[in-house]
Amino acid sequence: MTWDQRMIYDCLRSHVPPMHESHCYDEAGPSVQPPLDELVLGLQSDEISQFSNRFFDILKAADQPLYVGCENHSKLSFVARMLSIKSDANMSEANFNTMVTNIKEVLPSDNTMPNDYYHHRKTMNELGLPVVKIDACKNGCMLYWKSDANEVFCKFCNEPRYKQLKSQRGVPDNRPCKRIAQAILRYLPLTPRLQRLYASNATTAHITWHATHERNDGVICHPSDAEAWKHFDKTYPDFAKEPRNIRLGLCADGFAPHGQFGKTYSCWPVIVTPYNLPLGMCMKSPYMFLSLICPGPKNPKEEHRCFFATFD
């Protein structure tokens, strides 16, 4: 099983209909996956069929070559590369579609490359990694989320939620029109990513490593060796007695996504890392989860606390 296939399998196998036994090959080596009856008890037959079809479609895309004889890319890997290029080059959808059309003209006629940006995004969306857009106050005071989802003014600074566009001035409030929020928080749900740590044989065995590894007095090789970790265990003994509970590290830093185009703007990504894993795993990119992209254009400073409410 290739890396692409294993990634898709780990992401979606909790939705596969019950089987007798299925073989799974991953970093931990070959193993036998037990029946999944318990995982699908709450699903109806139509839902099971939907998830099953989704799983096999994306697995097929990960295994299907871009064209017959192509050894460098599968359909899924090439789609991911194309979307990455679009993002890095800040390309418009129209320019991206023009590039796709030209590439398809020089590829063999039996190529499986999607026809446009919409179908590229649709292919990647099958991975089941959603992005939730949450309107935020321009000054970082609050999120228009949950009980505040219908508010149109900030409850703290009274700043309006939406931009006042020139084309909308003088337009009655009850007239339907597209409204643009002054600030938008991008939230990548954390729970599904943590659940997948338990869904793969490559990571399940390492979840309790922080509690079972050998320690040398006076030597800190991992956050679990530090006094802060031990203090936390003493303060919350009920949480600490279950080694499978997830310990998370959080970091944030700013960057200018449009710096090369001369625009003054910075946004602040928030990355979460599970410290249950060994140091050689938790510090690698596959286990560093991008969870928030806080809006700019300036450093939100203490307003970060408002954005962290999404983790509750």
Secondary structure per residue as TSV (DSSP state, phi and psi in degrees):
chain	resnum	aa	ss	phi	psi
A	1	M	-	360.0	128.0
A	2	T	-	-73.9	169.8
A	3	W	H	-61.6	-42.7
A	4	D	H	-59.4	-44.8
A	5	Q	H	-64.7	-42.6
A	6	R	H	-64.2	-38.2
A	7	M	H	-62.8	-44.4
A	8	I	H	-65.5	-41.7
A	9	Y	H	-61.3	-45.7
A	10	D	H	-64.3	-34.2
A	11	C	H	-71.4	-36.7
A	12	L	H	-117.2	-4.4
A	13	R	G	-67.7	-19.8
A	14	S	G	-68.3	-11.0
A	15	H	G	-108.0	6.8
A	16	V	S	-76.5	139.2
A	17	P	-	-62.9	157.5
A	18	P	-	-58.5	140.4
A	19	M	-	-130.4	171.0
A	20	H	S	-75.8	-63.5
A	21	E	-	-151.1	138.2
A	22	S	E	-129.2	142.8
A	23	H	E	-91.2	136.3
A	24	C	E	-125.1	128.0
A	25	Y	E	-114.9	121.7
A	26	D	E	-144.2	-164.9
A	27	E	T	-60.2	-27.8
A	28	A	T	-82.0	-2.9
A	29	G	E	99.7	176.3
A	30	P	E	-67.5	143.1
A	31	S	E	-151.6	168.2
A	32	V	E	-106.1	120.9
A	33	Q	E	-84.0	126.6
A	34	P	-	-67.9	165.5
A	35	P	-	-55.9	148.5
A	36	L	-	-105.0	24.7
A	37	D	G	-56.9	-42.6
A	38	E	G	-65.0	-29.6
A	39	L	G	-76.3	-16.4
A	40	V	G	-118.3	13.1
A	41	L	T	-60.8	-32.9
A	42	G	T	-85.5	1.2
A	43	L	-	-101.0	141.5
A	44	Q	-	-80.0	165.8
A	45	S	H	-61.8	-37.5
A	46	D	H	-65.8	-39.3
A	47	E	H	-66.6	-40.2
A	48	I	H	-61.8	-43.4
A	49	S	H	-63.6	-40.6
A	50	Q	H	-62.7	-48.4
A	51	F	H	-67.1	-36.6
A	52	S	H	-64.3	-45.5
A	53	N	H	-62.8	-39.8
A	54	R	H	-62.3	-43.7
A	55	F	H	-60.3	-49.6
A	56	F	H	-72.3	-28.7
A	57	D	H	-66.3	-45.7
A	58	I	H	-74.1	-32.1
A	59	L	H	-65.9	-36.8
A	60	K	H	-65.2	-40.1
A	61	A	H	-65.0	-32.8
A	62	A	H	-73.2	-24.1
A	63	D	H	-101.6	-18.1
A	64	Q	S	-79.8	123.4
A	65	P	B	-66.6	156.1
A	66	L	S	-60.9	-34.9
A	67	Y	S	-156.7	164.9
A	68	V	T	-61.1	122.7
A	69	G	T	97.0	-7.5
A	70	C	-	-74.8	125.8
A	71	E	-	-110.3	-10.0
A	72	N	S	-92.6	-28.4
A	73	H	-	-141.3	142.8
A	74	S	B	-92.9	173.2
A	75	K	H	-59.5	-44.2
A	76	L	H	-67.6	-43.5
A	77	S	H	-66.1	-35.6
A	78	F	H	-71.7	-37.7
A	79	V	H	-61.8	-42.8
A	80	A	H	-62.5	-40.7
A	81	R	H	-64.7	-42.4
A	82	M	H	-64.0	-42.5
A	83	L	H	-67.2	-33.4
A	84	S	H	-65.8	-40.9
A	85	I	H	-63.3	-41.9
A	86	K	H	-59.7	-42.9
A	87	S	H	-68.2	-44.9
A	88	D	H	-64.2	-35.9
A	89	A	H	-92.8	0.1
A	90	N	T	54.9	45.2
A	91	M	-	-80.4	144.7
A	92	S	-	-75.7	163.3
A	93	E	H	-63.1	-37.8
A	94	A	H	-64.3	-43.6
A	95	N	H	-66.3	-37.2
A	96	F	H	-63.8	-43.9
A	97	N	H	-64.0	-36.8
A	98	T	H	-63.8	-42.8
A	99	M	H	-63.6	-42.6
A	100	V	H	-60.9	-43.9
A	101	T	H	-59.9	-43.7
A	102	N	H	-67.1	-38.8
A	103	I	H	-65.6	-41.1
A	104	K	H	-64.7	-28.7
A	105	E	H	-68.2	-29.5
A	106	V	H	-96.9	-10.1
A	107	L	S	-80.9	158.0
A	108	P	-	-56.6	153.7
A	109	S	T	-65.1	-20.1
A	110	D	T	-92.1	17.7
A	111	N	-	-68.0	153.9
A	112	T	-	-108.0	15.2
A	113	M	-	-65.5	131.3
A	114	P	-	-59.3	156.4
A	115	N	S	-79.9	-26.0
A	116	D	S	-156.9	-178.3
A	117	Y	H	-62.8	-39.1
A	118	Y	H	-58.4	-46.1
A	119	H	H	-74.9	-26.2
A	120	H	H	-63.6	-48.0
A	121	R	H	-64.5	-38.4
A	122	K	H	-63.2	-38.8
A	123	T	H	-62.9	-44.6
A	124	M	H	-71.5	-31.6
A	125	N	H	-64.2	-22.3
A	126	E	T	-67.2	-13.7
A	127	L	T	-68.2	-18.7
A	128	G	-	76.5	34.4
A	129	L	-	-115.0	83.4
A	130	P	-	-76.9	159.8
A	131	V	-	-121.6	124.5
A	132	V	E	-102.3	124.9
A	133	K	E	-95.9	123.9
A	134	I	E	-122.2	122.2
A	135	D	E	-64.1	142.2
A	136	A	E	-132.3	159.7
A	137	C	-	-65.9	144.0
A	138	K	T	-58.8	-32.7
A	139	N	T	-96.1	6.8
A	140	G	S	74.6	24.3
A	141	C	S	-79.9	-35.3
A	142	M	-	-158.1	165.9
A	143	L	B	-108.6	140.8
A	144	Y	-	-87.9	81.5
A	145	W	-	-149.3	150.1
A	146	K	G	54.6	-117.5
A	147	S	G	-69.2	-17.8
A	148	D	G	-102.2	15.0
A	149	A	T	-64.1	-25.8
A	150	N	T	-99.6	2.1
A	151	E	-	-69.7	147.2
A	152	V	S	-117.6	-5.1
A	153	F	B	-133.6	146.3
A	154	C	-	-65.4	135.8
A	155	K	T	-76.7	-9.5
A	156	F	T	-109.8	-44.7
A	157	C	T	-114.0	-1.9
A	158	N	-	63.8	19.8
A	159	E	-	-73.6	135.8
A	160	P	B	-64.7	148.0
A	161	R	S	-71.0	-38.3
A	162	Y	B	-109.4	153.2
A	163	K	-	-70.3	145.2
A	164	Q	-	-97.4	100.4
A	165	L	-	-82.1	149.9
A	166	K	G	-59.0	-37.1
A	167	S	G	-70.1	-14.3
A	168	Q	G	-103.5	-3.3
A	169	R	T	-66.8	130.1
A	170	G	T	84.5	-1.4
A	171	V	-	-83.0	132.4
A	172	P	-	-57.9	147.7
A	173	D	T	-64.0	-27.7
A	174	N	T	-86.0	-0.2
A	175	R	S	-83.2	127.8
A	176	P	-	-67.1	131.8
A	177	C	-	-159.2	159.3
A	178	K	-	-76.5	125.8
A	179	R	-	-108.3	138.6
A	180	I	-	-114.2	123.7
A	181	A	B	-68.4	149.1
A	182	Q	S	-72.6	-28.1
A	183	A	E	-148.6	142.5
A	184	I	E	-131.7	126.4
A	185	L	E	-92.3	128.1
A	186	R	E	-93.2	121.4
A	187	Y	E	-119.4	122.0
A	188	L	-	-102.0	106.5
A	189	P	-	-48.7	130.3
A	190	L	S	-84.6	-35.2
A	191	T	H	-56.5	-47.8
A	192	P	H	-59.3	-35.1
A	193	R	H	-68.9	-38.3
A	194	L	H	-69.4	-36.8
A	195	Q	H	-62.3	-32.1
A	196	R	H	-72.5	-17.7
A	197	L	H	-63.7	-31.0
A	198	Y	H	-89.5	-9.7
A	199	A	H	-91.0	-11.0
A	200	S	-	-114.4	134.5
A	201	N	H	-64.2	-19.0
A	202	A	H	-71.6	-22.0
A	203	T	H	-121.4	-24.5
A	204	T	H	-56.2	-42.9
A	205	A	T	-67.4	-17.5
A	206	H	T	-99.3	-3.9
A	207	I	T	-61.6	-34.2
A	208	T	T	-97.4	12.1
A	209	W	H	-58.8	-36.3
A	210	H	H	-61.7	-24.3
A	211	A	H	-97.8	-14.8
A	212	T	H	-113.4	-11.8
A	213	H	S	-73.4	156.3
A	214	E	-	-74.6	138.7
A	215	R	-	-115.8	144.0
A	216	N	-	-110.5	124.7
A	217	D	T	-57.9	131.8
A	218	G	T	82.2	0.5
A	219	V	-	-119.7	126.0
A	220	I	-	-107.3	105.8
A	221	C	S	-105.8	-12.3
A	222	H	S	-153.6	151.8
A	223	P	G	-53.8	-26.8
A	224	S	G	-69.9	-12.4
A	225	D	G	-87.4	-9.9
A	226	A	S	-83.3	160.0
A	227	E	H	-66.2	-32.6
A	228	A	H	-62.0	-39.4
A	229	W	H	-64.5	-45.3
A	230	K	H	-65.8	-36.4
A	231	H	H	-64.8	-40.4
A	232	F	H	-62.2	-42.1
A	233	D	H	-62.1	-37.7
A	234	K	H	-72.1	-33.7
A	235	T	H	-74.7	-35.4
A	236	Y	-	-125.4	72.3
A	237	P	H	-65.0	-33.3
A	238	D	H	-64.2	-38.2
A	239	F	H	-72.3	-39.1
A	240	A	H	-72.9	-25.9
A	241	K	T	-71.7	-15.2
A	242	E	-	-104.0	102.4
A	243	P	T	-67.0	-14.0
A	244	R	T	-81.0	-11.2
A	245	N	S	-61.9	139.9
A	246	I	-	-82.5	129.6
A	247	R	-	-104.6	124.5
A	248	L	E	-114.2	138.9
A	249	G	E	-107.1	143.2
A	250	L	E	-129.6	136.8
A	251	C	E	-143.6	155.1
A	252	A	E	-144.9	148.1
A	253	D	-	-157.2	157.3
A	254	G	-	-100.3	153.9
A	255	F	B	-150.6	158.9
A	256	A	-	-103.1	99.2
A	257	P	T	-66.9	-22.5
A	258	H	T	-111.9	20.0
A	259	G	G	-57.3	-38.3
A	260	Q	G	-72.4	-10.7
A	261	F	G	-105.3	9.0
A	262	G	T	80.5	13.8
A	263	K	-	-97.5	135.6
A	264	T	-	-89.2	101.1
A	265	Y	-	-161.2	138.1
A	266	S	-	-134.7	145.2
A	267	C	B	-127.8	165.6
A	268	W	E	-126.5	100.0
A	269	P	E	-75.2	143.5
A	270	V	E	-115.5	122.3
A	271	I	E	-113.6	132.9
A	272	V	E	-114.0	135.5
A	273	T	E	-125.8	129.1
A	274	P	E	-78.6	114.8
A	275	Y	T	-83.2	2.3
A	276	N	T	-63.8	-29.9
A	277	L	S	-78.7	157.7
A	278	P	-	-58.8	158.0
A	279	L	H	-59.0	-34.0
A	280	G	H	-71.0	-11.0
A	281	M	H	-107.8	-46.1
A	282	C	H	-68.5	-18.5
A	283	M	T	-96.4	9.4
A	284	K	S	-101.5	151.7
A	285	S	G	-58.4	-34.5
A	286	P	G	-61.5	-20.9
A	287	Y	G	-112.6	16.7
A	288	M	-	-109.8	107.4
A	289	F	E	-95.9	116.4
A	290	L	E	-70.4	116.7
A	291	S	E	-113.5	-32.4
A	292	L	E	-138.1	147.4
A	293	I	E	-124.4	101.9
A	294	C	E	-78.5	135.2
A	295	P	-	-71.7	153.6
A	296	G	-	-95.4	-146.7
A	297	P	S	-86.3	-3.0
A	298	K	S	-116.5	168.2
A	299	N	-	-61.0	119.6
A	300	P	-	-70.5	-16.1
A	301	K	G	49.7	-122.5
A	302	E	G	-70.1	-13.0
A	303	E	G	-69.1	-7.6
A	304	H	H	-54.1	-32.5
A	305	R	H	-59.5	-35.1
A	306	C	H	-63.3	-42.7
A	307	F	H	-70.3	-29.5
A	308	F	G	-70.8	-8.5
A	309	A	G	-61.4	-21.0
A	310	T	G	-67.3	-19.8
A	311	F	G	-79.8	-10.2
A	312	D	-	-65.5	360.0
